[in-house]
Amino acid sequence: MSTKSTYQLTSEMALRKWRPGDNNTRQSCGPGLYVRGFKSGRKLFQLRYQKSWIDLGDYGPDLPLAHARETALKAKRLLKNGEVTRKEVAAAALRSHSVDAIETELTRGNADVRLGIPTFDMAYRDWFALGVKANRWTHKASMRHVIRSYEMHAQQHIGDLRLDLIKRSEIRKFMEPLFTTRSDTAGKLLGSINEVLERAYDNELIDHNPCPKRRNFIIPKQSIKSAPSLEYTGLPDLWNWLGERPFHQAVITAMKLAVISAQRASTVALMRWEHYQPETGIWTVPAKNPQESTEGLMKSGRTFAMKLPEELQQTIAGLPQACEYVFSVNGRSPIHPETLRRNFMKYGDITTHGFRNTFKTWALHQDPPIDRFLVDRYTDHALEGLDRHYRRDDMFAERAVLAERYLTFVKGGQNFE
């Protein structure tokens, strides 16, 4: 519900200083002419005609108050004489910001009626809803970041703007400082804005995509901080430390599996009995279905199977099977992946994800170094170069031998050939 005041903005200075109280406040600027204000600072001229509102354009250098008044008077005259329709006035105003131009458009009779163009906020939320429906963001934190970063950094600047009225300079104005302070957030937000505008372009709502490219911004150099990882020579000390902790047996076993398997915390913590064969020690983790939000499955999109070392098989065999999850403290639900991360942090500045790097470093320092292809298969990392197309071997048997060898080292034993 809009609010309308009898107070008139009769001068350019008064209009320039005017600050609306909410996103739907109108002030009179002359006969039939009003300005609608938004918290973002936007001021939209509107013509009141027969109980309907016709957008004439945004207040600014291209459309000052005097020109808006002349435009309103001419449009009202043409409407009253039946020479144009309300739709034609709106379409002509969309393209023209001067009195002469709008009259030329209307009298030429070729006004392009482009109604129903949504605001950027409507388009962004529609795009976001489609992404959620398609399960594009598999982690809730990622999903929240997409909408939260928009609401914090972009909505107040372009949310109220109609898609076809957004200018490149407006996007640059609020994105430039964000790139200098939070370049990662800025890059992701810019990508989202670009997708929304590309979609609008494909749907013929706009004539071009005004979103600037990332390379057009000045981005300060930042050091890349990798996940903290343990030096491989410290693995035996960590293993001994685990044996002395007063953690629940299920938690300790999960932490040991995280070290040896070099898999992600969620994959280990949410390990299910249905994916494990006690008689063979084979753990098979299904690929994550893009249409489902099931956690704990393979992020790579490939089914991954590995044979656990004999010692880990025996330890897991001693755990109760009270629920569907292998690692459970209460017998009803799995341990949380964050439990693994926090417990490892009690040892030092290390993360569960860092054990992938620890394993690869250990493999590199063997004599001779372990084959890189085998190492990538062990960690289920994406293959590079020609390996992506020509090397299909899963190397399951070789990985099983490597797991036993790695465990021997981690326990403090000697490497063996």
C-alpha positions in Angstrom: 0.0 0.0 0.0 1.6 3.3 -1.1 1.4 6.4 0.9 0.7 9.7 -0.8 1.3 13.2 0.7 -0.3 16.5 -0.2 3.1 18.1 0.2 4.6 19.0 -3.2 8.1 18.9 -4.4 8.1 22.1 -6.4 11.8 22.7 -7.0 14.8 20.7 -8.2 16.6 21.3 -4.9 13.7 20.0 -2.9 13.4 16.9 -5.0 17.2 16.3 -4.8 17.1 16.5 -1.0 13.9 14.5 -0.5 14.4 11.1 1.2 11.4 8.7 1.2 10.5 6.9 4.4 9.9 3.6 2.8 9.9 1.8 -0.6 6.4 2.9 -1.6 6.0 6.6 -0.9 4.8 9.1 -3.5 5.0 12.9 -3.5 3.3 15.3 -5.9 5.6 17.3 -8.2 2.9 19.1 -10.2 -0.4 18.4 -12.0 -0.7 14.7 -12.4 3.0 14.2 -11.9 4.3 12.3 -8.9 7.7 10.9 -7.8 7.8 7.5 -6.1 10.7 7.0 -3.7 12.6 3.9 -2.6 15.0 3.4 0.3 17.8 2.6 -2.2 17.7 6.3 -3.2 15.8 5.7 -6.5 13.2 8.3 -7.4 10.8 7.3 -10.2 8.5 9.8 -11.9 5.0 8.6 -12.5 2.0 10.1 -14.3 -1.4 9.7 -12.6 -4.1 9.2 -15.2 -7.6 7.8 -14.6 -6.7 6.0 -11.4 -3.6 4.3 -13.0 0.1 5.0 -12.7 2.3 5.3 -15.8 6.1 5.2 -15.3 7.9 8.1 -17.0 11.5 7.4 -15.9 14.0 7.9 -13.1 14.8 11.3 -11.8 18.4 12.3 -12.7 20.5 14.3 -15.1 18.7 12.7 -18.1 15.3 13.5 -16.7 15.2 16.5 -14.4 12.1 17.8 -12.7 11.3 20.4 -15.4 11.5 17.9 -18.2 9.3 15.4 -16.3 6.6 18.1 -15.9 6.7 18.9 -19.6 6.6 15.2 -20.4 3.6 14.7 -18.1 1.7 17.6 -19.6 2.2 16.4 -23.2 1.4 12.8 -22.4 -1.9 13.9 -20.6 -2.9 16.0 -23.6 -2.2 13.1 -26.0 -4.1 10.7 -23.8 -7.1 13.0 -23.4 -7.3 13.5 -27.2 -7.2 9.7 -27.7 -4.1 9.9 -29.8 -2.2 7.4 -27.7 -3.0 4.7 -25.1 -1.6 4.3 -21.6 0.5 1.4 -22.8 2.0 3.4 -25.6 3.0 6.2 -23.2 4.7 3.7 -20.9 6.6 2.1 -23.8 7.7 5.5 -25.2 8.9 6.7 -21.8 10.9 3.5 -21.5 13.0 4.5 -24.5 13.0 8.3 -24.1 14.1 10.7 -21.4 13.4 14.0 -23.0 10.2 15.8 -23.9 10.9 16.0 -27.6 11.9 12.3 -27.8 8.8 11.0 -26.0 6.5 13.1 -28.2 8.4 11.9 -31.3 8.0 8.3 -30.2 4.2 8.8 -29.6 3.3 10.7 -32.7 5.4 8.4 -34.8 3.1 5.6 -33.8 5.7 3.0 -33.3 5.8 2.8 -29.6 7.0 -0.6 -28.6 4.9 -1.9 -25.7 7.1 -3.7 -23.3 5.1 -4.3 -20.2 5.5 -6.9 -17.5 9.2 -6.4 -17.1 10.1 -7.5 -13.6 12.4 -5.8 -11.1 15.9 -7.3 -10.6 14.8 -8.5 -7.1 11.9 -10.5 -8.7 14.2 -11.9 -11.3 17.0 -12.8 -8.8 14.6 -14.6 -6.5 13.0 -16.5 -9.4 16.5 -17.6 -10.6 17.4 -18.6 -7.0 14.2 -20.7 -6.6 14.9 -22.6 -9.8 18.4 -23.3 -8.5 17.1 -24.6 -5.2 14.5 -26.8 -7.1 17.3 -28.3 -9.2 19.4 -28.9 -6.1 22.2 -26.8 -7.6 23.6 -25.9 -4.1 24.0 -29.2 -2.3 25.2 -27.6 0.9 22.8 -25.4 3.0 25.7 -23.0 3.7 26.3 -22.4 0.0 22.6 -21.9 -0.6 22.3 -19.3 2.2 25.4 -17.5 0.9 23.8 -17.0 -2.6 20.8 -15.2 -1.2 22.4 -13.6 1.7 25.2 -11.9 -0.2 22.7 -10.5 -2.7 20.5 -9.1 0.1 23.5 -7.6 1.9 25.4 -6.1 -1.0 23.2 -5.7 -4.1 19.5 -5.6 -3.2 19.5 -2.0 -1.9 21.2 -0.8 -5.1 19.4 -2.6 -8.0 16.7 -4.7 -6.4 14.0 -2.1 -7.0 15.1 -1.4 -10.6 13.3 -2.8 -13.5 15.6 -5.2 -15.5 15.7 -3.0 -18.5 16.6 0.1 -16.5 19.8 -1.3 -14.9 22.9 0.4 -16.1 26.4 -1.0 -16.1 27.6 1.9 -14.0 25.1 1.1 -11.3 26.5 -2.4 -10.9 30.1 -1.2 -10.9 29.3 1.4 -8.3 28.5 -1.1 -5.5 30.7 -4.0 -6.8 33.9 -2.1 -7.0 34.4 -1.5 -3.2 33.2 -5.1 -2.5 36.0 -6.5 -4.7 38.6 -4.5 -2.8 37.4 -5.8 0.6 35.9 -9.2 0.0 37.0 -10.4 -3.5 35.7 -14.0 -3.1 32.2 -12.9 -2.1 32.3 -10.2 -4.9 33.3 -12.7 -7.5 30.5 -15.1 -6.6 27.9 -12.4 -6.4 28.9 -10.9 -9.7 28.5 -14.4 -11.3 25.0 -14.7 -9.9 24.1 -11.2 -11.1 25.5 -12.1 -14.6 23.4 -15.3 -14.7 20.2 -13.4 -13.8 20.8 -10.8 -16.5 21.8 -13.4 -19.1 18.5 -15.2 -18.4 16.6 -12.0 -18.8 18.4 -11.4 -22.1 17.6 -14.9 -23.3 13.9 -14.3 -22.4 14.1 -11.0 -24.5 13.3 -8.9 -21.4 16.4 -6.7 -22.0 18.4 -5.8 -25.2 21.8 -6.5 -23.7 23.4 -7.7 -20.5 24.9 -4.7 -18.6 26.8 -6.8 -16.1 30.6 -5.9 -16.3 33.1 -8.7 -16.5 35.2 -9.7 -13.5 38.4 -8.7 -15.4 37.1 -5.1 -15.5 37.5 -4.8 -11.7 40.7 -4.0 -9.8 41.1 -7.0 -7.6 43.8 -6.9 -4.9 46.3 -9.8 -4.7 45.5 -12.1 -1.8 47.4 -15.0 -0.5 45.5 -18.3 -1.0 45.0 -20.0 2.4 44.8 -23.8 2.0 43.2 -26.1 4.5 45.7 -26.6 7.3 47.4 -30.0 7.0 49.7 -32.1 9.1 53.2 -32.8 8.0 53.3 -36.5 7.0 56.2 -37.1 9.4 53.8 -36.2 12.3 51.3 -38.9 11.5 52.6 -41.5 14.0 52.5 -39.0 16.8 48.9 -38.1 15.9 48.0 -41.8 15.8 49.4 -42.3 19.3 47.5 -39.2 20.5 44.2 -40.7 19.2 44.8 -43.9 21.2 45.0 -41.8 24.4 41.9 -39.7 23.9 38.8 -40.2 26.0 36.6 -39.9 22.9 33.9 -42.4 22.2 35.1 -45.5 20.3 32.9 -44.6 17.3 34.5 -41.1 17.1 38.0 -42.4 17.4 37.4 -45.0 14.7 35.9 -42.4 12.4 38.9 -40.2 13.0 41.3 -43.0 12.1 39.4 -43.8 9.0 39.5 -40.1 8.0 43.3 -40.2 8.3 43.8 -43.4 6.3 41.1 -43.0 3.7 41.8 -39.3 3.1 38.1 -38.8 2.4 36.0 -35.8 3.4 34.7 -35.4 6.9 31.0 -35.8 5.9 31.8 -38.9 3.8 33.4 -40.6 6.8 31.0 -39.4 9.5 27.9 -40.4 7.6 29.2 -43.8 6.5 26.3 -46.3 6.3 26.3 -50.0 7.1 24.5 -50.7 3.8 27.6 -49.3 2.0 30.0 -51.5 3.9 30.7 -55.3 3.6 32.2 -56.6 6.9 33.1 -59.9 5.3 35.4 -58.3 2.7 36.1 -54.9 4.3 35.0 -53.1 1.2 33.5 -49.7 1.6 31.5 -48.5 -1.4 30.3 -44.9 -1.4 27.6 -44.1 -4.0 27.8 -41.0 -6.1 25.6 -38.1 -5.0 22.4 -37.7 -7.0 22.1 -34.1 -8.2 18.3 -34.3 -7.7 18.7 -35.3 -4.0 20.3 -33.6 -1.0 21.6 -36.8 0.6 24.8 -35.9 2.5 27.8 -38.1 2.9 28.0 -39.4 -0.7 30.7 -38.7 -3.2 31.0 -35.1 -4.2 32.9 -36.1 -7.3 29.8 -37.6 -8.8 31.5 -41.0 -9.1 30.9 -44.2 -7.0 34.0 -44.8 -5.0 35.0 -48.2 -3.4 38.0 -49.0 -1.3 39.1 -52.0 0.8 39.9 -50.9 4.3 43.1 -52.1 6.0 42.7 -55.2 8.2 43.1 -53.3 11.5 40.4 -50.9 10.6 38.1 -53.7 9.6 38.5 -55.3 13.0 37.9 -52.1 14.8 34.7 -51.4 12.9 33.5 -55.0 13.5 33.5 -54.1 17.2 31.0 -51.2 16.8 27.3 -51.7 17.5 24.9 -51.8 14.6 22.1 -50.0 16.4 21.2 -47.7 13.5 21.9 -47.3 9.8 25.1 -45.3 10.4 28.4 -47.0 11.3 29.6 -44.2 13.6 27.0 -43.4 16.1 27.3 -42.3 19.8 23.6 -42.5 20.8 22.6 -45.4 18.6 20.0 -43.2 16.7 21.9 -40.7 14.6 25.4 -40.4 13.1 28.2 -38.3 14.5 28.4 -34.9 13.0 31.2 -34.1 10.6 32.1 -31.1 12.7 32.9 -33.4 15.6 35.8 -34.8 13.6 37.1 -31.4 12.6 36.9 -30.0 16.2 38.6 -33.0 17.7 41.5 -32.9 15.2 41.8 -29.2 16.0 42.4 -30.2 19.7 45.6 -31.8 18.4 46.8 -28.9 16.4 46.1 -26.5 13.5 44.9 -29.3 11.2 41.6 -30.1 9.4 40.1 -33.3 8.1 40.3 -32.1 4.5 44.0 -31.5 5.1 44.7 -35.2 5.3 44.3 -35.5 1.6 47.3 -33.2 1.2 49.2 -35.1 3.9 48.7 -38.4 2.1 49.8 -37.0 -1.2 52.9 -35.5 0.4 53.8 -38.8 2.0 53.4 -40.6 -1.4 55.6 -38.1 -3.1 58.4 -38.7 -0.5 58.5 -42.4 -1.0 61.4 -44.0 -2.7 60.6 -44.3 -5.5 57.6 -41.9 -5.4 54.2 -43.6 -5.7 52.7 -43.3 -9.1 50.7 -40.1 -9.4 47.8 -41.8 -11.1 47.4 -44.3 -8.3 47.6 -41.4 -5.7 44.8 -39.5 -7.5 42.7 -42.7 -7.6 43.3 -43.3 -3.9 41.9 -39.8 -3.0 39.3 -39.8 -5.8 40.7 -36.6 -7.1 39.8 -35.5 -10.7 42.3 -36.7 -13.2 44.3 -34.3 -15.4 45.5 -34.2 -18.9 45.3 -37.4 -21.0 44.5 -39.4 -17.9 41.0 -38.0 -18.0 40.3 -39.6 -21.3 42.4 -42.7 -21.6 43.1 -44.1 -18.1 40.0 -45.9 -16.9 41.6 -48.4 -14.5 40.1 -48.1 -11.0 43.3 -49.7 -9.6 41.2 -51.1 -6.7 43.7 -53.9 -5.8 46.7 -51.5 -5.9 44.8 -49.0 -3.7 44.1 -51.8 -1.1 47.8 -52.6 -0.9 48.6 -48.9 -0.6 46.2 -48.4 2.2 47.9 -51.2 4.2 51.3 -49.6 3.5 50.1 -46.2 4.6 48.6 -47.5 7.8 51.9 -49.2 8.6 53.7 -45.9 8.3 51.0 -44.0 10.3 51.3 -46.5 13.1 55.0 -45.7 13.3 56.2 -48.7 11.3 58.8 -48.8 8.6 57.9 -48.3 4.9 58.1 -51.5 2.9 58.6 -52.1 -0.8 
